Amino acid sequence: MTRPSPAKRPPVPRAKPRKSSAGQTEIPQGDLFLLDSPLYGEIRGERSLMAFPFFALSKNAWMKPLSYKTDTVTIEVRPSASGVATIYDKEIVLYIASLMAAKLEAGEDVAQDFVFTAHDLFSVTGSNHSARSYGRLSEALERLQGTQIKTNIEAGGEGEEGFFSWLSEAKLHYNKTRAGERRLKAVKVRLCDWLFRAILLDRHVLDYAAAYFQLGPIERRIYEVARSTGDGDGFEIDLATFRLQIGYQNPLANFRAALRQIVVADTIPDYRLDLVETIGDPDGTEVVKRGRKTNPVRVVITRRLTALDEHPKPRLSRQLLSTAEPVPKAPREAGRETGREPSRESPRESGITESEDLF
């Protein structure tokens, strides 16, 4: 099936320079903030950022370091004074990646600097346009610039030693009204070298479902891992390994309880989550509470069937990302799909209650 291509970005008219009364050439005000927004097409993300836990699963400041380590992949994340960048801060990174992917698809030149309006960002992610949202935007940019990341995952065929931040520069540009009030005019950011190379050279970019921004933190990570694993048809994994892949910091028993709620809610777009208890292995029990043991649980994720599916059942991939080679080292592939509707403004929902501690 051939999906329709997303709408092409219309050319942005540039104002012509003019002469001042002193004979000097003035730069038109609009050119100071030549916008890369609004976004045309779907939200997209770099595959490694979908597969591995780079962000904290929290709505509030998370001040502890994060780490992830397998035989092939190592990730270390250090907080700034304002904490580690969260899964909600990641919305900005996804938006920037989507702007860049749209430019590449349209054959336009790309650079690491991006300028956009908060209004368009909020319209895509479904955030309301309140003063509180603008305050959160400033805090998110601060965390994205301050969080330090170190990983052995290569990007664009190159590895890096040392730490980097998601944004090497982040600024909010304001103007003042006649009443002296500040109004946000544009957001200017500079994407880090690592992620810029990954999108530009590796092209491991996958689209997101429009309902992603309505999900809670754990559901978001489950969707991302499912979308980026193998060919995206689904997989099976043990509960403990899946907890590490998601980046959940609390004990395994808490994670199991959270997944049970998510199974009942069944709100993850495109995928279905099931928990399968393994019976008959006396040596494979899991200690849940003091003096109590339960049978091991495996997580099974399958892609939802649609009327357009050619096969009656989705294939089940048992290949686990935690034991696979880092995604950027794989051969180049387009990995992009088109034709999804852009995100709409809607309240964020979660199978986990607000009072539940995700960590």
C-alpha positions in Angstrom: 0.0 0.0 0.0 1.4 3.4 -0.9 0.7 6.1 1.6 0.3 9.7 0.4 3.2 12.0 1.0 2.9 14.7 3.6 2.3 18.3 2.5 5.3 20.0 1.2 6.7 23.0 3.1 5.6 26.2 1.3 8.4 28.7 0.5 8.9 31.3 3.2 8.9 34.8 1.7 11.8 37.0 2.7 11.5 40.7 3.0 13.9 42.8 1.0 16.6 44.9 2.8 15.9 48.6 2.9 18.0 51.7 3.3 17.8 53.7 6.4 17.8 57.5 6.5 21.5 57.4 7.2 22.0 55.3 4.0 22.8 52.0 5.9 21.2 48.7 4.9 18.7 47.5 7.6 18.0 43.8 8.1 14.3 43.3 8.0 12.9 42.3 11.5 11.3 39.1 10.1 14.7 37.8 8.9 16.1 37.9 12.5 13.7 35.1 13.3 13.2 33.2 10.0 11.1 30.3 11.3 11.6 26.6 10.7 8.0 26.1 11.9 5.2 25.3 11.5 5.7 21.5 11.1 4.2 19.9 8.0 3.8 16.2 8.3 4.0 13.7 11.1 6.1 13.6 14.3 9.3 11.6 13.9 12.0 10.5 16.2 15.5 9.1 15.9 15.5 5.3 16.5 18.1 5.1 19.2 16.2 7.6 21.3 13.1 5.4 20.9 14.9 2.2 21.8 16.9 3.1 24.8 16.1 5.0 28.1 17.8 8.4 27.8 15.1 10.4 29.7 13.6 10.3 33.2 10.1 8.9 33.5 8.9 11.8 35.7 6.8 14.9 35.5 8.8 16.6 38.2 12.6 17.2 38.6 14.6 13.9 38.8 17.9 14.7 40.5 19.6 11.2 40.4 21.8 9.9 37.6 20.5 7.4 35.2 22.4 4.5 33.7 21.7 1.6 31.3 24.2 -1.1 30.4 24.2 -4.3 28.3 26.9 -6.2 26.6 26.8 -3.8 23.6 25.1 -0.6 24.8 26.1 1.8 27.6 24.3 5.0 28.6 25.1 7.4 31.4 22.9 10.4 32.1 23.9 13.0 34.7 21.5 15.7 36.0 22.0 19.4 35.9 21.1 21.7 38.8 17.5 21.5 37.6 17.5 17.7 37.1 17.6 15.2 34.3 15.6 15.9 31.1 12.3 14.1 31.4 10.1 12.2 28.9 8.0 15.3 28.6 11.0 17.5 27.8 11.7 15.0 25.1 8.7 16.4 23.2 10.9 19.4 22.2 13.6 17.0 20.9 11.0 15.1 18.9 9.6 18.4 17.4 13.1 19.5 16.4 13.9 16.1 14.9 10.6 16.3 12.9 11.4 19.7 11.6 14.8 18.4 10.4 13.4 15.3 8.9 10.8 17.3 7.0 13.5 19.6 5.6 15.6 16.6 4.5 12.6 15.0 2.8 11.8 18.2 0.9 15.4 18.5 -0.3 16.2 21.5 1.8 19.6 22.3 3.4 19.7 21.7 7.1 21.8 23.2 9.9 22.0 22.5 13.7 20.1 25.8 14.5 16.3 25.7 14.6 13.9 28.6 15.2 10.3 28.0 16.0 7.3 29.4 17.8 6.0 28.0 21.1 2.5 28.2 19.7 3.3 25.7 17.0 5.1 23.4 19.4 2.2 23.4 21.8 -0.3 22.8 18.9 1.7 19.7 17.8 2.2 18.2 21.3 -1.3 19.0 22.5 -0.2 21.3 25.3 -2.5 24.2 26.2 -1.4 27.7 25.4 -1.4 29.0 29.0 1.2 31.0 30.8 2.1 27.9 32.8 2.9 26.0 29.6 5.3 28.8 28.6 7.0 28.6 32.0 7.4 24.8 31.7 8.9 25.3 28.2 11.6 27.5 29.7 12.3 24.9 32.4 12.4 22.1 29.8 14.9 23.9 27.7 17.1 24.4 30.7 17.1 20.7 31.5 17.7 19.7 27.9 20.7 22.0 27.8 22.0 21.1 31.2 21.6 17.3 31.2 24.8 15.5 30.4 24.8 12.2 28.3 27.5 9.7 27.6 27.0 6.7 25.4 28.9 4.3 23.2 26.2 4.3 20.5 27.6 5.7 17.3 26.0 8.4 15.2 26.7 9.0 11.6 29.5 6.4 11.7 31.3 8.2 14.5 31.6 7.6 18.2 32.2 10.1 20.9 34.2 10.0 24.2 32.8 12.3 26.9 29.5 13.9 27.7 27.2 16.0 25.5 23.8 17.8 26.0 20.7 17.5 23.9 20.8 21.2 23.1 24.1 23.1 23.0 22.2 26.3 22.9 18.6 27.3 23.9 17.2 30.8 24.0 13.8 32.4 24.3 13.4 35.7 22.3 10.9 38.2 23.6 9.6 41.5 22.5 7.7 44.1 24.6 4.2 45.5 24.1 3.4 49.1 24.5 2.3 48.3 28.1 5.8 46.9 28.8 4.7 43.3 28.9 7.0 40.6 27.5 5.7 38.4 24.7 7.6 35.3 23.5 8.5 35.8 19.9 10.5 32.7 19.0 12.5 29.8 20.5 16.0 29.3 19.1 17.9 26.1 19.8 21.1 24.3 18.6 20.9 20.6 18.3 23.8 18.5 19.6 26.3 17.1 17.2 25.5 13.5 18.1 21.8 13.7 17.3 22.3 15.9 14.3 24.6 13.3 12.7 22.3 10.5 13.5 19.4 12.1 11.7 21.4 13.5 8.8 23.6 10.5 8.0 22.0 7.4 9.5 18.4 8.3 8.6 17.1 5.9 11.2 14.0 8.0 11.7 10.6 6.6 12.5 7.2 8.2 12.7 5.1 8.4 15.9 1.4 7.8 16.3 -0.6 11.0 16.8 -1.9 9.7 20.2 1.6 9.4 21.6 1.3 12.8 23.4 -1.8 11.7 25.2 0.0 8.8 26.9 1.6 8.7 30.4 5.3 8.2 30.9 5.4 4.4 31.0 3.0 4.0 28.1 5.2 6.4 26.0 8.3 4.3 26.6 6.4 1.0 25.9 5.2 2.5 22.6 8.7 3.7 21.6 10.4 0.3 22.5 7.7 -1.6 20.5 8.0 0.8 17.5 11.7 0.6 17.3 12.2 -3.2 18.0 12.9 -5.4 15.0 10.4 -4.6 12.3 7.9 -3.1 14.7 5.6 -6.1 14.6 6.1 -7.0 18.3 8.3 -8.9 20.6 8.5 -11.0 23.8 10.8 -10.2 26.7 11.2 -11.1 30.4 9.9 -8.6 32.9 13.2 -7.7 34.5 14.9 -6.9 31.1 11.9 -5.0 30.0 12.0 -2.8 33.1 15.6 -1.8 32.3 14.7 -1.2 28.7 11.8 1.1 29.7 14.0 2.9 32.3 11.8 2.3 35.3 13.6 3.0 38.5 11.4 1.5 41.2 11.4 -2.2 42.2 10.2 -4.9 39.9 7.0 -5.5 41.8 6.0 -1.9 41.3 6.7 -2.2 37.6 4.6 -5.3 37.4 1.7 -3.6 39.1 2.0 -0.6 36.8 1.9 -2.9 33.7 -1.2 -4.6 34.9 -3.0 -1.3 34.9 -1.7 -0.5 31.5 -2.9 -3.9 30.2 -6.4 -3.1 31.5 -6.5 0.4 30.1 -5.2 -0.8 26.7 -4.5 2.7 25.4 -1.1 2.2 23.7 -1.6 3.1 20.0 -0.9 0.4 17.4 0.2 -2.2 20.0 -1.3 -4.5 22.6 0.5 -5.4 25.8 0.0 -8.7 27.6 1.6 -10.3 30.7 2.1 -14.0 30.5 2.9 -15.9 33.7 5.3 -18.8 33.3 4.4 -21.9 35.4 6.3 -25.0 36.1 9.8 -23.7 36.7 10.5 -23.9 40.5 13.9 -22.3 40.1 12.6 -19.4 38.1 10.5 -17.7 40.7 10.6 -13.9 41.4 10.8 -12.5 44.9 8.1 -9.9 45.2 7.7 -9.3 48.9 9.4 -10.6 52.0 8.9 -14.3 52.2 6.7 -14.4 49.1 7.5 -15.6 45.6 5.6 -15.5 42.3 6.1 -17.2 39.0 8.2 -15.4 36.4 6.3 -13.1 34.0 7.0 -12.4 30.4 5.9 -9.3 28.5 4.3 -9.9 25.1 3.7 -7.0 22.8 1.9 -7.5 19.5 1.0 -5.1 16.8 -2.8 -4.5 16.5 -4.5 -5.9 13.4 -6.1 -3.5 11.0 -8.4 -4.1 8.0 -5.5 -3.4 5.7 -3.2 -6.0 7.2 -2.4 -8.7 4.6 -1.6 -11.4 7.2 -4.0 -12.7 9.8 -1.5 -12.7 12.6 1.5 -10.4 13.2 4.9 -12.0 13.5 6.5 -12.2 16.9 10.1 -11.2 17.1 12.1 -12.6 20.0 15.1 -10.5 19.2 15.7 -8.2 22.2 17.2 -4.8 21.8 19.0 -5.2 25.1 21.1 -8.0 23.5 21.3 -6.5 19.9 23.9 -4.3 18.4 23.4 -0.5 18.9 20.9 0.7 16.4 23.0 3.4 14.7 25.6 0.7 13.7 23.1 -1.0 11.5 23.2 -0.4 7.7 21.5 2.8 6.6 17.8 2.5 6.0 15.1 5.0 5.4 12.9 3.7 8.3 10.4 6.5 7.7 6.7 6.1 7.0 4.4 8.9 5.9 0.7 9.6 5.8 -0.1 9.8 9.5 -2.3 12.6 10.6 -0.6 15.4 12.6 -1.1 15.4 16.4 -4.2 17.2 17.6 -4.7 19.1 20.9 -6.2 16.8 23.5 -5.8 16.2 27.2 -3.1 13.7 28.2 -4.3 10.5 29.6 -2.5 7.7 31.4 -3.3 4.2 32.7 -1.3 5.3 35.8 -2.9 7.6 38.3 -1.4 11.0 39.0 -0.6 10.0 42.6 1.4 6.9 41.7 5.2 7.4 42.0 6.7 6.3 38.7 10.1 5.9 40.3 
